[in-house]
Amino acid sequence: MPESAAEFADLQDGSIVTLGAFDGVHCGHQQILKRVLERADATGLPAVAMTFRPHPLAVVKPEAAPLLLTPGDEQLVALAGYGIERTVLLEFTPALAELDARAFVEQVLIGRCRMRELVIGYNHKLGRGRQGDAATLSQMGTALGFAVHVVPATVAADGTVVSSTAIRSVVEAGDMARAARLLGRAYAVRGHVVSGHQRGRLIGYPTMNVVPDDASKLLPPDGVYAVRATTPAGEFGGMMNVGGRPTFGELERTVEVHLFDSEGAPYGAGVSVSVIHRLRNVMRFAGPDALVAQLAKDAQAARLALTQA
């Protein structure tokens, strides 16, 4: 996790830095990243996004640590997708958590990244006790020779202030259309295909059993969803079941994806499943025939939802 001095060699002439947990890399984060890239273009200095492993709350308040919207590599892919070429992963340790705001700025942001300008969100705070807010950091910048740019809140059309916390609540409620509006893209689950009981194949609805790549990934609530899945063979529409299989007496929570016009991906293949619309709750049916009848209705509803998304 920690980067060596050699890994910061490209920053010796200075950099434009932003930092944070960046969970979701949502519409609000995207405005911060846009400002960082604008300042990098204006100054000719590298744009740097610094983020943490693990999530800071997992260290300072483990009982409050959330499941994540974009854990691990998913976050790095999203940051790169919005133009950030240089991401610094900082190991968040108890010792790091004890640094006050000035020590963090001097030792990490200036000492490692040679920061010339800092771009932060309106509510960003850093250092022990989160004492380093926008006003404090601006005063510190005057003393230490770096500029501070504060990006205002991003407010969605429905009045929601975009934040990782707000999006988690929306995903937990299964409102995937609203989650997509706040994220700026569909909420996706990345994982790999594993073997299952193959019951879906026996009833005419073969499924891919998908295990998320990171156990800290926040899944939408149990239910059936219209999805788009990217596989090694291309992108396909489909439907996904999150939860158990109560018709067969199986309560283990799994993710199963049936693709339209495709047999799915082979075992071990990596897939990304964009969750578009919630169709219904998980239900127990009287038997396989009743389940198949409902799956036919689900498939019709999913195809319609995908055409309207």
N, C-alpha and C positions, 0 to 999 in steps of 0.2 A: 504493500500500500504506500508507504512513504516514498517520496521521490528523492533521488540523490542529487547532489549539487550539479553533477554533469547533466542531469535531466532538465535543469533550469538554464543551461548555458545559452539557449536561444533567446532568453529574456534579459540578458545582461544590459541591454540598451534601454530597457524599460518595457512596460506593458500596460494595457488597459484591462482592469480586473473587475469581475463581478463574482460574488460568492453566495452560496446558500445551499439548502437541501435540494432545491429544484425538483421536488417530487411532482411528477406529472408533466413538467415542461409545458405548462398550460398557457393560455392566452396572456395572462399577466406576466409570466416568465418570458414569454416571447417578446413582449415590449421591452423588457430589460435587455434581452439579448440583442434586439435591434439597435438599442442605444449604444451598447458596447461596440457593435460592429461599425456603427456610424463614427464613433470616436476613434476607433482603430483606423478607419479609412482616412479620417481627417488628420491624424497624427503620424500615420505610417508605422505605428507600434502594433505588436501582436495583441489580439483579443484573447483573453484567458477567462475561462469559467472554472472556478474552484468549487468543488463539492466534497461531500464527506462520506466515508465508509467507517462504521455503520452510520445510520441516521443518528444525529446527536441525541435525540430523546432516548435511544436505546442505551446510552451511556449515563446521561444525567438523570433520567427518570424512566427506567425500563418499563414500569407498569403502565406508562402512558404512550409507549412507543407504538405508532400506528402500523397497520399493514400498508403497503406502499402501492401507489399508482404505477410507478415506473421503477421497479427495483433493478439493481445491478446494471448489466449491459444495456438493458432496455432504455435506461436513462441516457447513457452515453450515445446510443444510436439517435435518440431524439434530439439531444443537444447538437450533434453533428448535422442532423437534418435541418436545423435552423441556422446553420452557417458557422458554428463554433468549431474551429479546427484544433484548438488547444484546450483540453480539459485536464485540470490538476485534481487528482484524487488524494484527499488528505485523510489520513487515518485519524479518526476522532477517538481520542483516548481520555482517560480521567485527567492526565497531566495537561492535555490541550484544553480541556474544559475549565481548568483552573487559571488559565491565562486571562488577565484582565484585557480590556479592549485595546489599550495602548500597546501592551506587550504583544498581543496577537498581530496588530498592524505592523509593528516594528520587526518582529521576528519572522512572521510568515509572509505577510503581503509585500512588505518592502524588502525584507531580508532574503526571501526566496524569489519572489516574482519581480522585484525591482519596480513595484507599482508606481506609475505616474498619475493615473486617474482611477477612481473607484466609482463604479455604477451600482447602485442599490435600489431596491424597492422602497416605497414610502414607509413601510413598517419594519424594515430590516433592523435587527439588533445583533450584536456580536460581543464576544468576550464573556468573562465570568459574570453570572447574574444578568446577562443580556444588557449590560449597561451602555454598550456602544451603539446609540441610536443615531439617526441622521444628523441631529444638531451636534452631538458630541463628535461624530466623525468629521463633520465639516470644520469644527474648531481644530481638531487634530490635524486635518489636512493643511490648514493655514500654518500650523507650527512645524509640520514635518515635510511640507512641500509637495503635496499631492492634491489634485482637484477631486471634488465629490459631486456626482450627478445623482439626483434623486428622481426616480421614475414614479409618477403618481399611480394610484390604484386603477386597475382595469375593471370597468363595471359593465356587466352584460346587459342586454336589452331588457331583461326582466328585472333589472335593479340589483342583481346579485353581484357583490364584490368578489371577483374571481380569486380563489385561493385553493391550495391543496386540500385544506380541511373541508371547504364547501363542496369540492368535487367528490371527496370520499363519501360525504353524506348522500350525494346524488347517486353515486354508484351503488351504495348500500341500499338505496331505495329502489334500485332497478330502473331508474329513469335514464336510459342510455342515450336518448336523443338530447336531453339537457346536458348530460355529461359531455357529449360531443361538442356542443356549443361552447361550453366553458373551457374545454381542452383545445379546441381548434382542430380536432380530428376525432375520429371514432375511438372509443376506448377499446384497447386490444389486449388479448392474452397471448403471450408467446410461450411456446412449450415444444415438447417432442412427443411423438406418437409411440404408445406402448401397446402390448397385446392386451386383449380383454376377453370377455366370455363369448364374444361373437354372436350374441343373441340377436343383435340388430340385423346381421346378415341373414339369419334364419327367417326373420319376419319381413324381409324385403327392404329394410332400412339400415344398410351397413353403416357403421360409425367408426370414426377415429377416436381412440381414447387418448386424450391429451393431458400430459402432466406438465404443469407450469414450470418454466425453467428456474424459478425462484420461489421458495416456500413462503416468502414474505409478500407475495403478490396478492393484492386485494381482488377477490373474485366478486362478480355481481351475486345477488342473492339467488338461492335455489329457484329454478324455473326453466322455461323453454324460451329460446331467443332466436330471432332471425340474425344471421351472421354472414360475413364475407371472410373467407379463409384464403390466405396465401400459402401455397404449398410448393414443393419443388416442380410440380407440373403446371403451376399457374394459379390464378385467382378464381375462386368459385363461390357462388352463393350457397347457403345452406341453413341448417338449424342446429342449435346446440342445446343440450340438456346439462344443467348444472345441478348436482344433487344426487340422491339415491335412485334406486329402481324399485319403488314400493310394490309394483305389480308382481315382482319376482322375490319380494321379501328381502331386498338388499338395500341397506341404509347407508352404506359407505358413500361419502361425497366424492363424486368424480365429475370430470368434464368429458362429454361425448359429443362429437360433431358429425352430423350427417351432411355430406356435400351433394348438391344437385349436379347431375351430369358428370360425376366423377366417382371413381372407386375409392378416392382418398389417397393418403400418403403411406408409404411403407413404414414398418416399425423402425424407430430410431430417427426418422426424418424430423426436421425442425419445421414448425408451422407457426403462423401468426393469425389469430382469429379476432377480427374486428366485430364487436358486439353492437348491433345496430338497433334492435327493438325487442322489448320483452313481449312475449306472446301470451304466456299463462304460467300458473303455478305448476309445480310437480304434483302429479295426481296418481292415485292408486286406481287401477282399472280391474274389472271383474276377471279379465283374462287376456290372453294375447290378441284375440280378435277385436276386442274393444279398444285395446291399445293401438292396433294397426289402423282402425277407423279414425282414431283421434290424430295419429301421426299424419294421415292423409290431409286432414283439416289443417294441421300445423304447417305442413309443407305449402299448402295453398296460401295460408296467411303469411308465411315467411316470404314467399316469392312476391306477394303484393307489397309487403313492407319494404323489401329491397328495391322495388321499382319506385317507391315513393320517397326513399331516403335521399 
